[in-house]
């Protein structure tokens, strides 16, 4: 069961952001008195204004209630700007340039791209490390970038952190990622893939890392069934995934 994500590396809750002070109780000019209804109406107006100002600051919503693009550019050619240097150093160089998937959206209200990067397949060493086991492993990174121009994506983004399943794969754990966009989560999936999800103004960026294993060819005349090797430990690349997500966000702004 997925619970409320824990805040990692952030201070605890502070006091209220705004405090409405009391009004003077002395006599008013010409002997007029404030009626209780007017007093509470005035206080309510002050609080409502403070709440709206806080929402504008926190959610990046402009005066017309549209999300702030924060300088992001999401176009059909944006995948070309994706460089996953940290992951390439950790799991192997990309086998080819990023490929753009065909389900992108180009609409006045929403821009979306999806692109994938396949990394070079590598042989897996035997448990003793002396020779290859016959197994091979590969990694794939998948990027989804959205730019919402009419509707603030943050409420829906926050709700996504409570999902227990995404694309028919169970969510094992959710962690808050500090100092990334307006709000960011790291999701550890039950198939051992990982994804970083970030919202900043009207932009939503998701970078996913998954892996696969391929067994050796079976020669029934000699080798029999191949020995089983362990799946790569994906959590070792958590920092690389977060680092590359940060760089992708910079590239989408520069592009």
SULPE-V41756 format. One record per residue. N is the residue number from 1. RES is the residue in three letters. PHI is phi in radians with two decimals (none if undefined). PSI is psi in whole degrees, -180 to 180 (none if undefined). Layout:
N:RES:PHI:PSI / N:RES:PHI:PSI
This chain:
1:UNK:none:131 / 2:UNK:-1.57:126 / 3:UNK:-1.84:179 / 4:UNK:-0.99:127 / 5:UNK:-1.04:140 / 6:UNK:-1.44:139 / 7:UNK:-1.31:123 / 8:UNK:-1.89:125 / 9:UNK:1.26:24 / 10:UNK:-2.20:153 / 11:UNK:-1.17:161 / 12:UNK:-1.25:172 / 13:UNK:-1.12:139 / 14:UNK:-1.60:-175 / 15:UNK:-1.28:-179 / 16:UNK:-0.98:144 / 17:UNK:-1.20:-33 / 18:UNK:-2.34:136 / 19:UNK:-2.10:125 / 20:UNK:-1.59:119 / 21:UNK:-1.39:165 / 22:UNK:-1.29:162 / 23:UNK:-1.63:155 / 24:UNK:-1.09:140 / 25:UNK:-1.79:5 / 26:UNK:-1.21:166 / 27:UNK:-1.14:143 / 28:UNK:-1.60:171 / 29:UNK:-1.08:145 / 30:UNK:1.05:24 / 31:UNK:1.24:11 / 32:UNK:-1.34:148 / 33:UNK:-2.14:146 / 34:UNK:-1.30:130 / 35:UNK:-1.44:148 / 36:UNK:-0.95:-38 / 37:UNK:-1.10:-42 / 38:UNK:-1.17:-38 / 39:UNK:-1.09:-48 / 40:UNK:-1.21:-32 / 41:UNK:-1.13:-42 / 42:UNK:-1.14:-43 / 43:UNK:-1.11:-40 / 44:UNK:-1.10:-38 / 45:UNK:-1.13:-40 / 46:UNK:-1.12:-46 / 47:UNK:-1.11:-43 / 48:UNK:-1.07:-41 / 49:UNK:-1.13:-40 / 50:UNK:-1.14:-41 / 51:UNK:-1.12:-44 / 52:UNK:-1.13:-40 / 53:UNK:-1.11:-40 / 54:UNK:-1.12:-41 / 55:UNK:-1.13:-41 / 56:UNK:-1.09:-42 / 57:UNK:-1.19:-45 / 58:UNK:-1.31:-38 / 59:UNK:-1.70:-7 / 60:UNK:1.22:30 / 61:UNK:-1.62:131 / 62:UNK:-1.35:-180 / 63:UNK:-1.08:-26 / 64:UNK:-1.58:12 / 65:UNK:1.19:12 / 66:UNK:-1.58:147 / 67:UNK:-1.18:146 / 68:UNK:-1.34:124 / 69:UNK:-1.19:-16 / 70:UNK:0.97:26 / 71:UNK:1.51:2 / 72:UNK:-1.28:146 / 73:UNK:-2.24:119 / 74:UNK:-2.13:105 / 75:UNK:-2.27:174 / 76:UNK:-1.10:-23 / 77:UNK:-1.76:10 / 78:UNK:-1.19:-24 / 79:UNK:-1.08:-27 / 80:UNK:-1.12:-21 / 81:UNK:-1.53:-2 / 82:UNK:-1.39:120 / 83:UNK:-2.24:116 / 84:UNK:-1.80:71 / 85:UNK:-1.19:-40 / 86:UNK:-1.17:-44 / 87:UNK:-1.17:-39 / 88:UNK:-1.06:-38 / 89:UNK:-1.22:-30 / 90:UNK:-1.53:-40 / 91:UNK:-2.03:-7 / 92:UNK:2.15:152 / 93:UNK:-1.13:149 / 94:UNK:-1.02:141 / 95:UNK:-1.34:-21 / 96:UNK:-2.79:176 / 97:UNK:-1.14:154 / 98:UNK:-0.99:138 / 99:UNK:-1.81:139 / 100:UNK:-1.62:127 / 101:UNK:-1.40:164 / 102:UNK:-1.62:4 / 103:UNK:-1.77:31 / 104:UNK:-1.22:164 / 105:UNK:-2.23:131 / 106:UNK:-2.21:96 / 107:UNK:-2.44:149 / 108:UNK:-0.98:-28 / 109:UNK:-1.61:-21 / 110:UNK:-2.69:132 / 111:UNK:-2.02:134 / 112:UNK:-2.53:139 / 113:UNK:-2.26:152 / 114:UNK:-2.30:135 / 115:UNK:-2.54:154 / 116:UNK:-2.22:151 / 117:UNK:-2.26:121 / 118:UNK:-1.72:130 / 119:UNK:-1.64:158 / 120:UNK:-1.04:132 / 121:UNK:-1.21:139 / 122:UNK:-2.22:150 / 123:UNK:-1.33:143 / 124:UNK:-1.64:131 / 125:UNK:-1.29:152 / 126:UNK:-1.16:163 / 127:UNK:-0.94:-33 / 128:UNK:-1.43:-6 / 129:UNK:1.30:1 / 130:UNK:-1.40:-32 / 131:UNK:-2.61:167 / 132:UNK:-1.19:145 / 133:UNK:-1.49:-11 / 134:UNK:1.66:-17 / 135:UNK:-1.47:156 / 136:UNK:-2.33:156 / 137:UNK:-2.34:150 / 138:UNK:-2.47:159 / 139:UNK:-2.22:150 / 140:UNK:-2.39:136 / 141:UNK:-1.91:139 / 142:UNK:-2.22:129 / 143:UNK:-2.01:132 / 144:UNK:-2.14:126 / 145:UNK:-2.20:128 / 146:UNK:-2.18:143 / 147:UNK:-2.20:109 / 148:UNK:-1.58:126 / 149:UNK:-1.90:-15 / 150:UNK:-2.03:-35 / 151:UNK:-2.17:135 / 152:UNK:-1.15:122 / 153:UNK:-1.45:-7 / 154:UNK:-1.13:-44 / 155:UNK:-0.99:-44 / 156:UNK:-1.17:-37 / 157:UNK:-1.09:-45 / 158:UNK:-1.10:-38 / 159:UNK:-1.13:-31 / 160:UNK:-1.14:-21 / 161:UNK:-1.26:-10 / 162:UNK:-1.77:2 / 163:UNK:-1.16:142 / 164:UNK:-1.75:-7 / 165:UNK:-2.68:137 / 166:UNK:-2.33:124 / 167:UNK:0.91:45 / 168:UNK:1.15:15 / 169:UNK:-2.04:130 / 170:UNK:-1.21:148 / 171:UNK:-1.64:121 / 172:UNK:-1.49:-41 / 173:UNK:-2.75:148 / 174:UNK:-2.19:130 / 175:UNK:-2.18:142 / 176:UNK:-1.38:135 / 177:UNK:-1.84:113 / 178:UNK:-1.36:158 / 179:UNK:1.04:38 / 180:UNK:-2.43:112 / 181:UNK:1.06:-156 / 182:UNK:-1.42:-33 / 183:UNK:-2.80:136 / 184:UNK:-2.55:145 / 185:UNK:-2.27:148 / 186:UNK:-1.88:123 / 187:UNK:-1.90:125 / 188:UNK:-1.73:119 / 189:UNK:-1.64:160 / 190:UNK:-1.22:-20 / 191:UNK:-1.55:12 / 192:UNK:1.29:8 / 193:UNK:-1.37:164 / 194:UNK:-2.33:150 / 195:UNK:-2.51:141 / 196:UNK:-1.88:126 / 197:UNK:-2.04:129 / 198:UNK:-2.33:140 / 199:UNK:-2.11:135 / 200:UNK:-2.53:110 / 201:UNK:1.05:-124 / 202:UNK:-1.60:3 / 203:UNK:-1.73:138 / 204:UNK:-2.21:122 / 205:UNK:-2.13:131 / 206:UNK:-2.25:124 / 207:UNK:-2.10:123 / 208:UNK:-2.04:139 / 209:UNK:-2.09:127 / 210:UNK:-2.29:163 / 211:UNK:-2.38:163 / 212:UNK:-2.50:158 / 213:UNK:-2.13:140 / 214:UNK:-2.15:123 / 215:UNK:-1.34:162 / 216:UNK:-1.24:161 / 217:UNK:-1.12:138 / 218:UNK:-1.64:123 / 219:UNK:-1.90:99 / 220:UNK:-1.10:-21 / 221:UNK:-1.36:-20 / 222:UNK:-2.29:-58 / 223:UNK:-1.51:-26 / 224:UNK:1.17:-153 / 225:UNK:-1.27:139 / 226:UNK:-1.27:150 / 227:UNK:-1.19:144 / 228:UNK:-1.47:137 / 229:UNK:-2.04:160 / 230:UNK:-1.30:146 / 231:UNK:-1.13:142 / 232:UNK:-1.00:144 / 233:UNK:-1.38:103 / 234:UNK:-1.22:-33 / 235:UNK:-1.07:-19 / 236:UNK:-1.11:-20 / 237:UNK:-1.82:14 / 238:UNK:-1.05:-47 / 239:UNK:-1.11:-37 / 240:UNK:-1.15:-39 / 241:UNK:-1.14:-42 / 242:UNK:-1.16:-43 / 243:UNK:-1.06:-44 / 244:UNK:-1.22:-31 / 245:UNK:-1.07:-42 / 246:UNK:-1.07:-42 / 247:UNK:-1.22:-36 / 248:UNK:-1.08:-42 / 249:UNK:-1.10:-40 / 250:UNK:-1.12:-41 / 251:UNK:-1.15:-39 / 252:UNK:-1.18:-28 / 253:UNK:-1.33:-40 / 254:UNK:-1.25:-28 / 255:UNK:-1.27:none
